[in-house]
Amino acid sequence: MPLAAASLKAQLDADAALHQLLDVSLHDYYLDRDAVAIARDICNARPDMIGFSTYLWNRQLVVECCRIIKQRMPDVVLFAGGAEATALPEALLASAPFDFVVSGEGEIALGEVLSRLLNGEDPAGIPGVCVKGGEACSDNGRQGVDVQMLHSPYLGGTIDPAAYQGLLWELSRGCPFKCAFCFESRGLPGVRNFPIDRIERELALFEEKKVAQIFVLDPTFNCNTARAKKILRMIRKTAPAIHFTFEIRAEYLDAEIARLFAQINCTLQIGLQSADPAVLEKVNRTMDPDTFAQKMALLNSAGAIFGFDLIYGLPGDTLAGFKASLDYAIALQPNHLDIFRLCVIPGTALYDMAEVYSLDYLKSAPYTLISSPGFTGADLSAAETLKKSCDIFYNQGGAVGWLFMILETLDMKASDFFSFFADYLSLKMPGDCPDRAAITALQSAFVKELFASRGMENLFAVIEDIIAIHGALNRSLYAGPLERAASAAYNAATAFTLAPATVLLELKYAFDDLMSLGGITLDEFAESGRARSEYLVIYNRGGEVKTLVINRLLYGVLKAFDGRRPHGEICAHHKGRSRGEIDEFIDYAIEVQMIQSVL
């Protein structure tokens, strides 16, 4: 969503003097639109000035659009801002027919530029503004604005929160850290907080508009722990149904904030990057592995959902070092693990130090590493393969709840496990990434082969049920609830089908017993002789995944609901008590969105 452009429009609209002279419109495009179509659409609006928010992922598309627009409208004023304009203003200015570019936070600077242009004055000399044909740009664009004076694009109506599936939300600007690989590190020191009353009013608006999810843009949401706790309590009270994503640092975690995170609908993203303190030191980060693990234990104990970022190819890192970081990360049982190849991004300290560290990287977006003294091209390819393997098996496969049992039983490192799975995947699924149901089947088949290779076939029956349950929970979560509640009215001619998020499982062991695994080993569980068939239905009610153990009769009825046969025909041979049980269950299944009638 175009938060940056919307924030600029909100500020321009709020300037009484400019508002009399400017009619500002917001145009929103996606990367699947080609430059010709975008340029045509913009030109049809006959604008006098056009500005683009420019990032590494859209820079080339923006440049192409500008060239086409200038050919069709030679007199139009073109300008750009954003991360690319801040990092390399002169290069961006020269790459397309821009009249000027604005570096840094642009709300105030853009207003000053437009005011001068509208009064026939030269905008040259405004801090952070580089003008075509003007003097060389100085590094004066990274000037932070007073966020207390900025106008909300949400509260002012520039953006309708209901128009987007998810929102970006700024609670502050700036970061207290100076990580060498991060663009935020070159901003002004310190953090500037938006007013609490603005945050409270925006939150109430998001709840009123039934927003589903929000990504909080703060690089370190919890750097001010007291303020973070206040906002979390606000969210718990005002918007408990909205899902939030926060970027946090482990250093600021305590037991109370861990509980607060667990009490709201949220995911935490934690920048681990590497588990090697010596590697982190080279990019101006510190980390004590033992302390970090203790902080993650607080989140696990509270039941908070969190994930890690890992970067491979950092200065001083090696393939072996990356594997060790991967092993360390998985041992802490994050809910997901996002792995990235190092990008040497213009405007970062690492970009300035690239020659010192002998980093060979792409000189245009996305600026990814090609090789370094510790990471050859082959090493980077091997790390990329591990990344793909981990993403499919662990992230998409929802393996956080049980992979640790596999590794413990096999006495295997996570990096070795994912390496073996990558080989298996290349043989069994060399093409496109499989869907979640196929991933569960792949997981089960792969683990079965591993156990067989170690002579542990007797243990696989237990883990097979575990994989099936977690795979079904994962599929139900991502399938989501029914968009429209099923009608409670039906008759004998009504045909039913399972809701898309409903999964039926026939287990070899009792569900409650399987869910208690973790306190004992697989060997101990198998030796206890707990085998007992059970039938389980997993479904999604209003976005919350539910489980229900049912008997064989009801399991058979649900399996027969194929959307073609009337339920009266399916249940015709049942009489008396069993028929009453079925009818009562169907009423319940409709109510909890487990099944739906076929129109």
Backbone torsions as a table, in degrees:
resi	resn	phi	psi	omega
1	MET	NA	147.4	-170.5
2	PRO	-85.2	64.5	-176.2
3	LEU	-64.6	-41.5	-177.8
4	ALA	-62.1	-49.4	-179.9
5	ALA	-64.0	-38.4	179.8
6	ALA	-66.5	-36.4	178.1
7	SER	-65.5	-37.8	176.7
8	LEU	-64.4	-44.7	179.3
9	LYS	-62.7	-42.6	-179.4
10	ALA	-60.1	-39.3	-178.9
11	GLN	-71.4	-40.9	178.9
12	LEU	-65.5	-41.3	-179.3
13	ASP	-65.3	-29.2	-177.5
14	ALA	-81.2	-11.3	178.0
15	ASP	-82.8	107.5	-173.3
16	ALA	-57.2	-41.7	-177.8
17	ALA	-67.4	-46.0	-179.8
18	LEU	-68.8	-34.0	-176.5
19	HIS	-61.9	-26.6	177.5
20	GLN	-72.2	-21.4	-173.8
21	LEU	-110.2	-17.0	-173.4
22	LEU	-119.8	139.4	169.1
23	ASP	-116.4	101.8	-172.8
24	VAL	-97.8	126.5	176.5
25	SER	-118.8	154.3	-177.4
26	LEU	-112.4	124.7	179.1
27	HIS	-117.1	129.7	-171.4
28	ASP	-118.8	122.1	-178.2
29	TYR	-130.4	160.3	-179.5
30	TYR	-119.6	164.0	-173.9
31	LEU	-68.6	-13.2	178.2
32	ASP	-83.0	-2.2	173.7
33	ARG	-91.4	137.1	179.6
34	ASP	-85.0	164.8	-174.0
35	ALA	-61.9	-37.4	-178.8
36	VAL	-63.0	-45.7	-178.6
37	ALA	-65.8	-41.4	179.3
38	ILE	-64.5	-46.4	-179.8
39	ALA	-61.4	-41.6	179.3
40	ARG	-61.7	-43.8	-178.8
41	ASP	-63.9	-41.3	179.9
42	ILE	-67.9	-43.9	-178.6
43	CYS	-64.2	-31.5	179.5
44	ASN	-62.8	-23.8	178.5
45	ALA	-80.9	-7.1	179.0
46	ARG	51.6	54.6	-179.5
47	PRO	-78.6	159.3	173.8
48	ASP	-92.5	-30.3	179.9
49	MET	-138.7	144.3	179.9
50	ILE	-135.9	128.1	177.9
51	GLY	-120.0	145.5	-178.2
52	PHE	-123.6	132.6	167.4
53	SER	-81.9	121.8	-167.2
54	THR	-120.4	126.5	-178.5
55	TYR	-130.5	173.2	-177.4
56	LEU	-64.4	-28.9	-177.4
57	TRP	-81.5	-15.8	179.7
58	ASN	-123.6	5.1	-173.3
59	ARG	-57.5	-48.9	-176.2
60	GLN	-63.2	-39.0	178.7
61	LEU	-65.6	-40.5	178.1
62	VAL	-62.5	-44.9	-180.0
63	VAL	-60.9	-44.1	179.1
64	GLU	-62.7	-43.0	178.9
65	CYS	-60.0	-44.3	-177.3
66	CYS	-64.1	-39.0	179.0
67	ARG	-63.6	-41.7	179.5
68	ILE	-67.5	-45.0	-179.0
69	ILE	-60.9	-42.8	-177.2
70	LYS	-65.8	-32.6	176.9
71	GLN	-66.7	-37.4	-177.3
72	ARG	-84.8	-30.2	-176.9
73	MET	-133.5	78.4	-173.6
74	PRO	-59.8	-25.7	-174.7
75	ASP	-91.9	-4.3	-177.1
76	VAL	-69.7	145.1	176.7
77	VAL	-91.0	123.2	-179.9
78	LEU	-111.9	136.9	176.7
79	PHE	-147.3	166.5	-177.4
80	ALA	-145.4	155.4	172.3
81	GLY	-143.1	-164.6	179.3
82	GLY	100.9	-173.0	-174.4
83	ALA	-62.6	-40.3	-179.5
84	GLU	-67.8	-36.6	178.0
85	ALA	-69.3	-30.3	179.7
86	THR	-78.4	-38.2	-177.0
87	ALA	-75.5	-47.9	-175.4
88	LEU	-134.7	69.1	-174.0
89	PRO	-60.4	-43.3	-177.5
90	GLU	-67.6	-39.4	179.1
91	ALA	-64.7	-41.8	179.0
92	LEU	-66.9	-40.4	179.4
93	LEU	-60.3	-36.4	-177.7
94	ALA	-82.9	-16.2	-173.1
95	SER	-81.6	-16.1	-176.4
96	ALA	-150.4	167.7	-177.4
97	PRO	-78.0	50.5	175.9
98	PHE	-74.1	145.5	173.5
99	ASP	-86.9	-31.3	174.9
100	PHE	-161.1	160.5	172.7
101	VAL	-129.4	151.7	-178.5
102	VAL	-115.8	120.5	178.4
103	SER	-91.5	151.0	175.6
104	GLY	75.2	-162.2	-179.1
105	GLU	-70.5	123.0	-164.7
106	GLY	-101.5	-2.7	-172.7
107	GLU	-57.4	-45.8	-177.1
108	ILE	-81.6	-43.9	-177.3
109	ALA	-61.7	-41.2	-178.6
110	LEU	-64.8	-39.1	177.0
111	GLY	-60.5	-39.4	179.0
112	GLU	-67.3	-41.1	179.0
113	VAL	-61.6	-50.0	-176.7
114	LEU	-65.4	-35.5	177.3
115	SER	-61.6	-42.9	178.9
116	ARG	-66.3	-45.5	-178.1
117	LEU	-61.7	-40.1	-179.1
118	LEU	-69.5	-22.1	177.3
119	ASN	-98.3	10.6	178.1
120	GLY	73.2	21.4	-177.9
121	GLU	-103.8	160.4	-179.9
122	ASP	-82.8	126.8	-179.9
123	PRO	-79.7	-3.7	-179.2
124	ALA	-59.9	141.9	177.5
125	GLY	99.6	-11.9	175.5
126	ILE	-72.1	128.3	-178.3
127	PRO	-53.9	128.6	177.9
128	GLY	87.4	0.3	-177.1
129	VAL	-109.5	124.7	177.8
130	CYS	-110.4	122.7	-174.0
131	VAL	-107.1	140.4	177.8
132	LYS	-57.6	127.0	179.9
133	GLY	79.5	3.4	-179.7
134	GLY	-89.3	-167.5	179.6
135	GLU	-69.9	163.2	177.6
136	ALA	-57.4	140.2	-177.4
137	CYS	-72.8	133.0	175.3
138	SER	-97.7	162.7	-177.8
139	ASP	-82.2	63.3	-178.7
140	ASN	-118.1	13.3	-175.8
141	GLY	-87.0	-17.5	-175.7
142	ARG	-84.8	57.7	178.9
143	GLN	-104.5	121.3	-177.8
144	GLY	-78.1	136.1	178.3
145	VAL	-83.5	163.7	175.0
146	ASP	-78.7	103.5	-174.0
147	VAL	-65.2	-19.1	177.4
148	GLN	-64.9	-21.6	-176.1
149	MET	-96.8	-2.1	-175.9
150	LEU	-84.2	148.0	-178.9
151	HIS	-97.5	140.3	-177.3
152	SER	-76.7	126.2	176.2
153	PRO	-69.2	-18.9	178.4
154	TYR	-82.6	-52.5	-176.6
155	LEU	-67.4	-29.9	179.5
156	GLY	-83.0	-5.2	177.5
157	GLY	85.8	7.3	177.6
158	THR	-63.2	-39.3	177.4
159	ILE	-121.0	132.8	172.2
160	ASP	-90.0	112.4	-177.6
161	PRO	-57.1	-27.4	-178.2
162	ALA	-73.0	-12.2	-176.4
163	ALA	-81.7	-7.3	-175.6
164	TYR	-125.6	146.3	177.9
165	GLN	-68.6	-28.4	178.4
166	GLY	-147.7	157.1	-177.2
167	LEU	-120.4	155.5	167.5
168	LEU	-100.5	139.9	-173.9
169	TRP	-137.3	124.1	176.2
170	GLU	-97.3	124.0	173.4
171	LEU	-106.4	-20.5	179.0
172	SER	-160.3	171.6	172.1
173	ARG	-130.3	147.7	179.8
174	GLY	98.2	165.4	-178.4
175	CYS	-142.8	139.4	-179.4
176	PRO	-78.0	-5.9	-176.9
177	PHE	-106.7	165.0	-177.2
178	LYS	-128.5	50.9	-179.2
179	CYS	-63.0	130.7	-170.3
180	ALA	-67.7	-26.2	-176.5
181	PHE	-89.2	-5.0	-170.6
182	CYS	-104.7	138.1	-179.5
183	PHE	-67.2	-31.9	-179.8
184	GLU	-62.2	-24.0	-173.4
185	SER	-66.9	-17.8	-177.3
186	ARG	-97.3	9.5	177.6
187	GLY	-81.6	-171.9	176.5
188	LEU	-66.5	148.3	178.0
189	PRO	-66.7	150.6	176.8
190	GLY	87.5	177.5	-177.0
191	VAL	-123.4	133.9	177.7
192	ARG	-109.5	119.5	-173.8
193	ASN	-94.4	135.8	171.2
194	PHE	-70.1	151.9	-177.6
195	PRO	-60.1	141.2	179.8
196	ILE	-61.7	-36.8	-178.9
197	ASP	-66.6	-33.8	175.3
198	ARG	-65.6	-44.9	179.5
199	ILE	-59.9	-41.8	-179.1
200	GLU	-65.0	-41.9	-180.0
201	ARG	-69.8	-37.9	176.7
202	GLU	-64.3	-42.3	-179.6
203	LEU	-61.3	-43.1	177.9
204	ALA	-62.3	-38.2	177.7
205	LEU	-65.2	-42.8	179.8
206	PHE	-61.0	-40.7	178.7
207	GLU	-67.1	-41.8	178.6
208	GLU	-61.4	-37.4	-178.0
209	LYS	-85.2	2.6	178.0
210	LYS	58.5	43.3	176.6
211	VAL	-64.2	139.0	-176.6
212	ALA	-87.7	-42.8	-176.2
213	GLN	-148.7	150.4	-177.2
214	ILE	-137.1	131.3	173.5
215	PHE	-101.7	115.3	179.8
216	VAL	-81.1	124.6	-170.7
217	LEU	-82.1	-10.7	-178.1
218	ASP	-55.9	126.2	-179.5
219	PRO	-62.2	-29.8	177.9
220	THR	-141.0	85.3	-174.1
221	PHE	-57.1	-38.1	-171.5
222	ASN	-98.6	20.4	-179.5
223	CYS	-66.6	-31.0	170.3
224	ASN	-103.9	95.1	-170.1
225	THR	-62.2	-43.3	-178.3
226	ALA	-62.5	-43.9	178.8
227	ARG	-65.2	-42.6	179.6
228	ALA	-59.8	-43.0	179.5
229	LYS	-63.7	-39.0	178.8
230	LYS	-62.7	-42.7	179.8
231	ILE	-67.7	-38.9	178.5
232	LEU	-63.8	-40.5	176.9
233	ARG	-64.9	-36.1	177.5
234	MET	-63.2	-44.3	178.7
235	ILE	-63.6	-44.8	-179.8
236	ARG	-57.8	-37.3	-178.4
237	LYS	-80.6	-42.2	-169.3
238	THR	-95.1	-39.1	-171.9
239	ALA	-136.8	61.1	-175.5
240	PRO	-68.7	-19.9	-176.5
241	ALA	-87.7	-20.8	-178.1
242	ILE	-73.3	137.9	176.0
243	HIS	-90.9	128.5	-179.4
244	PHE	-113.7	147.1	170.7
245	THR	-118.5	125.0	-179.8
246	PHE	-118.4	141.7	168.0
247	GLU	-97.1	123.5	-175.6
248	ILE	-131.0	169.3	173.1
249	ARG	-116.0	141.1	-177.6
250	ALA	-64.1	-31.8	-174.8
251	GLU	-56.1	-30.6	-172.9
252	TYR	-96.7	7.1	-178.8
253	LEU	-79.5	141.2	167.7
254	ASP	-139.5	176.0	-174.2
255	ALA	-62.5	-36.5	-177.2
256	GLU	-67.6	-47.1	-178.2
257	ILE	-70.4	-29.1	174.6
258	ALA	-61.6	-42.6	178.3
259	ARG	-65.8	-39.3	179.6
260	LEU	-64.6	-41.0	175.6
261	PHE	-60.4	-40.3	-178.0
262	ALA	-69.6	-21.8	-176.0
263	GLN	-86.2	-7.3	176.7
264	ILE	-118.5	169.7	-178.8
265	ASN	-86.4	93.8	-174.1
266	CYS	-151.9	162.8	172.4
267	THR	-126.0	137.2	179.4
268	LEU	-105.4	134.7	175.2
269	GLN	-112.7	123.5	-173.7
270	ILE	-119.5	124.8	-177.6
271	GLY	-82.2	84.1	174.4
272	LEU	-70.5	-49.7	177.7
273	GLN	69.4	-51.6	176.2
274	SER	-156.9	151.8	176.2
275	ALA	-98.0	7.1	-179.1
276	ASP	-100.7	108.8	-178.8
277	PRO	-56.8	-33.2	-179.2
278	ALA	-67.5	-37.9	176.8
279	VAL	-67.8	-44.8	-179.3
280	LEU	-62.6	-34.1	-179.9
281	GLU	-60.3	-34.3	-178.6
282	LYS	-68.5	-20.5	178.8
283	VAL	-113.3	24.7	172.2
284	ASN	64.5	40.8	174.4
285	ARG	-126.7	155.9	175.6
286	THR	-127.2	152.9	-179.4
287	MET	-166.6	129.5	172.8
288	ASP	-106.1	114.3	-174.4
289	PRO	-54.6	-39.6	-178.9
290	ASP	-68.0	-45.3	179.7
291	THR	-64.7	-41.4	178.8
292	PHE	-59.9	-44.6	179.8
293	ALA	-62.1	-37.9	178.2
294	GLN	-64.5	-39.0	178.3
295	LYS	-66.0	-38.2	178.5
296	MET	-68.8	-31.1	176.3
297	ALA	-62.2	-33.8	176.4
298	LEU	-62.0	-42.9	179.6
299	LEU	-67.3	-43.5	179.2
300	ASN	-63.8	-40.4	-179.9
301	SER	-65.0	-36.9	-179.8
302	ALA	-77.7	-18.3	-176.9
303	GLY	85.9	21.9	177.5
304	ALA	-77.7	148.5	179.7
305	ILE	-95.7	124.8	-178.0
306	PHE	-144.2	158.1	176.3
307	GLY	-139.9	166.1	-179.0
308	PHE	-116.0	153.9	164.8
309	ASP	-104.0	135.5	171.5
310	LEU	-123.8	141.8	175.1
311	ILE	-119.0	128.1	173.0
312	TYR	-105.9	140.1	-178.6
313	GLY	104.0	7.9	177.0
314	LEU	-62.5	153.1	177.7
315	PRO	-54.1	131.8	179.8
316	GLY	87.5	-10.3	-179.0
317	ASP	-86.0	159.2	177.2
318	THR	-135.5	171.5	176.6
319	LEU	-61.1	-42.6	178.0
320	ALA	-63.0	-39.7	178.4
321	GLY	-65.8	-39.6	176.9
322	PHE	-62.9	-42.1	178.5
323	LYS	-62.1	-38.9	178.4
324	ALA	-64.7	-38.8	177.1
325	SER	-65.7	-39.1	177.3
326	LEU	-62.4	-43.9	178.3
327	ASP	-61.7	-44.2	179.9
328	TYR	-61.7	-45.5	-177.0
329	ALA	-63.4	-47.2	-177.7
330	ILE	-63.9	-34.5	-179.6
331	ALA	-63.1	-22.5	179.4
332	LEU	-88.0	0.5	174.3
333	GLN	56.0	55.1	172.7
334	PRO	-69.5	155.1	178.5
335	ASN	-72.5	-23.5	174.6
336	HIS	-156.0	160.9	-177.6
337	LEU	-137.2	112.7	-179.8
338	ASP	-100.1	123.2	-173.7
339	ILE	-116.6	133.9	-175.5
340	PHE	-131.3	143.4	166.7
341	ARG	-75.5	142.8	-179.9
342	LEU	-57.6	134.0	171.1
343	CYS	-112.8	128.5	178.4
344	VAL	-94.0	86.8	-167.8
345	ILE	-85.9	129.5	175.6
346	PRO	-54.8	141.7	-178.9
347	GLY	94.8	-7.8	178.4
348	THR	-98.5	162.3	177.3
349	ALA	-64.5	-33.9	179.9
350	LEU	-65.9	-33.2	176.2
351	TYR	-61.1	-41.6	179.2
352	ASP	-70.3	-25.9	-176.6
353	MET	-100.8	9.1	-173.5
354	ALA	-57.9	-41.8	-179.7
355	GLU	-68.6	-37.0	179.0
356	VAL	-59.3	-40.6	-179.1
357	TYR	-92.5	3.7	178.8
358	SER	56.3	48.2	179.6
359	LEU	-91.3	122.9	174.8
360	ASP	-100.7	122.9	-173.9
361	TYR	-146.7	163.2	177.1
362	LEU	-63.7	131.7	-176.3
363	LYS	-86.9	3.0	173.2
364	SER	-132.9	166.5	-177.1
365	ALA	-53.3	135.5	14.3
366	PRO	-96.0	14.3	172.2
367	TYR	64.0	27.6	-176.8
368	THR	-73.5	152.6	-178.8
369	LEU	-66.9	136.9	175.0
370	ILE	-98.5	-41.9	175.6
371	SER	-168.2	162.9	175.1
372	SER	-148.2	171.2	179.9
373	PRO	-56.6	-31.3	-178.8
374	GLY	-96.6	-14.2	-175.4
375	PHE	-130.5	103.0	175.0
376	THR	-74.7	170.1	176.3
377	GLY	-58.3	-39.1	178.2
378	ALA	-65.3	-38.4	177.9
379	ASP	-63.9	-41.1	178.9
380	LEU	-63.9	-38.2	177.3
381	SER	-65.2	-39.8	178.1
382	ALA	-64.2	-41.0	177.7
383	ALA	-65.4	-37.6	178.4
384	GLU	-63.7	-38.4	177.5
385	THR	-64.4	-42.4	176.4
386	LEU	-62.6	-40.1	178.4
387	LYS	-58.9	-47.7	-178.9
388	LYS	-63.4	-43.0	180.0
389	SER	-61.2	-46.1	179.6
390	CYS	-63.9	-41.3	-177.8
391	ASP	-63.5	-44.8	-178.6
392	ILE	-70.3	-50.4	-173.9
393	PHE	-73.5	-46.5	-170.7
394	TYR	-89.9	-50.8	-176.0
395	ASN	-76.6	-62.7	-178.0
396	GLN	-68.1	-31.3	-179.6
397	GLY	-83.1	-3.6	176.8
398	GLY	55.6	48.4	-171.5
399	ALA	-92.4	4.7	-174.7
400	VAL	-59.2	-33.5	-174.7
401	GLY	-76.2	-9.0	-175.0
402	TRP	-143.4	-13.2	-177.5
403	LEU	-60.1	-36.1	-179.2
404	PHE	-59.8	-31.6	178.1
405	MET	-68.4	-38.9	178.5
406	ILE	-64.2	-50.2	-177.4
407	LEU	-62.2	-40.0	179.2
408	GLU	-65.6	-43.7	-178.3
409	THR	-65.9	-41.6	-178.0
410	LEU	-86.5	-7.5	-175.9
411	ASP	52.6	54.9	-172.8
412	MET	-127.0	143.6	174.5
413	LYS	-75.2	147.9	179.4
414	ALA	-60.5	-40.1	-178.6
415	SER	-63.8	-38.5	176.4
416	ASP	-66.9	-41.1	179.6
417	PHE	-59.1	-48.6	-178.9
418	PHE	-68.1	-30.2	176.2
419	SER	-65.9	-44.5	177.4
420	PHE	-63.3	-40.6	-179.7
421	PHE	-67.0	-34.4	177.3
422	ALA	-61.2	-42.6	177.2
423	ASP	-63.0	-43.5	180.0
424	TYR	-63.0	-42.4	-178.8
425	LEU	-64.1	-37.5	-179.2
426	SER	-65.5	-27.2	178.9
427	LEU	-85.7	-41.7	-173.2
428	LYS	-90.3	-28.6	-174.9
429	MET	-143.2	67.4	-175.4
430	PRO	-73.7	-13.2	-175.7
431	GLY	-93.6	-135.4	-175.9
432	ASP	-65.1	158.8	178.7
433	CYS	-62.9	130.7	-176.9
434	PRO	-72.8	164.5	175.3
435	ASP	-78.6	176.4	-172.3
436	ARG	-66.2	-36.8	177.8
437	ALA	-64.1	-41.9	178.9
438	ALA	-66.7	-34.3	178.2
439	ILE	-63.8	-42.7	177.9
440	THR	-59.4	-42.9	178.6
441	ALA	-64.2	-40.3	177.5
442	LEU	-63.7	-44.3	178.8
443	GLN	-57.4	-47.9	-176.7
444	SER	-64.1	-45.0	-179.0
445	ALA	-65.5	-39.5	-179.4
446	PHE	-67.2	-46.4	-179.9
447	VAL	-64.0	-36.7	177.8
448	LYS	-59.5	-43.2	178.3
449	GLU	-64.9	-41.1	179.0
450	LEU	-62.0	-46.1	-179.8
451	PHE	-64.1	-40.3	179.4
452	ALA	-63.7	-37.9	-179.6
453	SER	-66.5	-21.5	179.0
454	ARG	-102.7	6.1	-179.1
455	GLY	69.1	33.0	-176.9
456	MET	-116.3	35.0	-177.8
457	GLU	-56.9	-32.9	-178.1
458	ASN	-64.8	-23.9	-179.3
459	LEU	-86.9	-19.1	-174.6
460	PHE	-66.3	-33.3	-179.4
461	ALA	-56.2	-36.7	179.3
462	VAL	-70.2	-50.4	-175.9
463	ILE	-69.7	-25.1	176.8
464	GLU	-61.8	-43.3	175.7
465	ASP	-63.6	-42.1	-179.8
466	ILE	-60.5	-46.3	179.9
467	ILE	-62.4	-42.3	-178.9
468	ALA	-63.3	-43.0	-179.1
469	ILE	-64.0	-49.6	-177.5
470	HIS	-68.3	-34.3	175.3
471	GLY	-63.3	-40.7	178.8
472	ALA	-68.2	-40.6	176.7
473	LEU	-60.2	-42.3	-180.0
474	ASN	-64.3	-45.4	179.8
475	ARG	-64.7	-40.4	-179.0
476	SER	-65.4	-40.7	179.0
477	LEU	-60.1	-48.9	-175.1
478	TYR	-77.2	-23.0	175.9
479	ALA	-69.5	-33.3	177.6
480	GLY	78.5	170.0	-179.3
481	PRO	-76.0	169.0	174.6
482	LEU	-61.8	136.5	179.4
483	GLU	-67.5	-29.8	179.3
484	ARG	-133.2	127.7	-177.3
485	ALA	-60.2	140.1	179.8
486	ALA	-68.7	146.5	177.6
487	SER	-69.6	139.6	179.6
488	ALA	-78.4	-13.5	-178.5
489	ALA	-85.2	131.6	176.8
490	TYR	-159.0	165.2	175.9
491	ASN	-140.8	-172.2	-174.7
492	ALA	-63.5	-23.0	-178.5
493	ALA	-86.3	-6.8	-177.9
494	THR	-72.0	132.0	175.0
495	ALA	-100.9	136.2	179.8
496	PHE	-113.2	155.4	169.3
497	THR	-137.1	158.1	175.8
498	LEU	-66.7	144.2	172.3
499	ALA	-62.7	153.3	-177.7
500	PRO	-55.4	-26.9	-177.3
501	ALA	-94.4	3.7	-178.7
502	THR	-92.9	130.5	-179.6
503	VAL	-129.7	133.9	177.8
504	LEU	-104.4	136.5	179.6
505	LEU	-132.7	137.6	171.2
506	GLU	-106.7	109.4	-173.0
507	LEU	-96.5	152.7	176.4
508	LYS	-90.6	-14.7	-179.4
509	TYR	-131.1	158.0	179.1
510	ALA	-63.7	135.8	-176.7
511	PHE	-58.2	-46.8	-178.7
512	ASP	-61.3	-38.4	178.3
513	ASP	-65.0	-42.8	-179.9
514	LEU	-63.3	-37.9	-178.7
515	MET	-72.3	-12.7	177.2
516	SER	-89.4	-5.9	178.1
517	LEU	-61.9	146.6	-175.1
518	GLY	120.8	-37.8	173.6
519	GLY	-76.3	-25.6	174.7
520	ILE	-127.5	164.0	-178.5
521	THR	-81.6	165.4	175.8
522	LEU	-59.5	-39.7	179.3
523	ASP	-60.7	-45.5	-179.2
524	GLU	-65.0	-38.4	179.5
525	PHE	-65.9	-46.4	-178.7
526	ALA	-63.7	-37.2	-178.3
527	GLU	-73.0	-17.7	-177.1
528	SER	-76.3	-8.1	178.2
529	GLY	63.5	42.8	-175.1
530	ARG	-89.5	8.3	-176.7
531	ALA	-57.1	126.1	179.3
532	ARG	-162.9	114.5	-176.4
533	SER	-62.0	141.5	178.4
534	GLU	-149.2	153.5	-178.4
535	TYR	-113.5	130.4	-173.6
536	LEU	-126.9	137.3	171.8
537	VAL	-118.6	131.4	178.0
538	ILE	-115.5	130.3	-175.5
539	TYR	-146.7	168.7	-176.4
540	ASN	-119.9	114.6	179.2
541	ARG	-112.8	109.0	177.6
542	GLY	62.0	28.3	179.5
543	GLY	95.1	-6.1	179.1
544	GLU	-108.4	125.6	-178.3
545	VAL	-79.3	131.2	-177.2
546	LYS	-121.2	155.7	174.7
547	THR	-126.5	146.7	179.0
548	LEU	-147.6	123.8	173.6
549	VAL	-82.0	128.0	-178.7
550	ILE	-125.5	168.0	179.4
551	ASN	-87.3	175.3	-174.7
552	ARG	-65.0	-35.2	179.9
553	LEU	-60.1	-52.1	-177.4
554	LEU	-68.8	-34.5	176.7
555	TYR	-60.7	-43.1	179.6
556	GLY	-64.5	-38.5	178.5
557	VAL	-64.4	-47.0	179.8
558	LEU	-61.6	-40.3	179.5
559	LYS	-63.6	-29.6	-177.9
560	ALA	-80.6	-12.9	179.6
561	PHE	-74.3	92.4	-176.2
562	ASP	-107.5	2.9	178.8
563	GLY	84.2	-1.9	-179.1
564	ARG	-113.2	-47.1	-176.9
565	ARG	-83.3	132.7	175.9
566	PRO	-60.5	143.9	-176.2
567	HIS	-67.3	-25.3	176.4
568	GLY	-62.6	-37.1	177.6
569	GLU	-69.4	-41.0	-179.9
570	ILE	-61.8	-37.6	-173.4
571	CYS	-99.7	6.2	-172.3
572	ALA	-59.4	-34.9	-175.4
573	HIS	-83.4	-1.9	177.8
574	HIS	-94.6	133.0	-178.5
575	LYS	-128.4	163.4	170.2
576	GLY	58.0	-126.0	-171.5
577	ARG	-62.6	-43.1	-178.3
578	SER	-66.6	-35.6	178.9
579	ARG	-67.9	-39.4	177.0
580	GLY	-63.0	-38.6	178.0
581	GLU	-64.4	-40.2	-179.9
582	ILE	-65.8	-47.2	-178.7
583	ASP	-61.0	-41.7	178.8
584	GLU	-63.8	-39.5	-179.7
585	PHE	-69.0	-38.4	179.3
586	ILE	-61.5	-42.4	176.8
587	ASP	-57.6	-44.6	179.8
588	TYR	-65.6	-43.3	-177.4
589	ALA	-63.3	-35.1	175.9
590	ILE	-67.8	-44.3	-177.0
591	GLU	-60.6	-40.1	-176.0
592	VAL	-93.8	10.6	175.7
593	GLN	66.3	30.1	177.2
594	MET	-78.8	-35.4	179.7
595	ILE	-129.7	166.0	176.4
596	GLN	-143.1	148.7	177.3
597	SER	-81.0	151.8	-179.1
598	VAL	-93.6	124.2	-178.3
599	LEU	-77.1	NA	NA
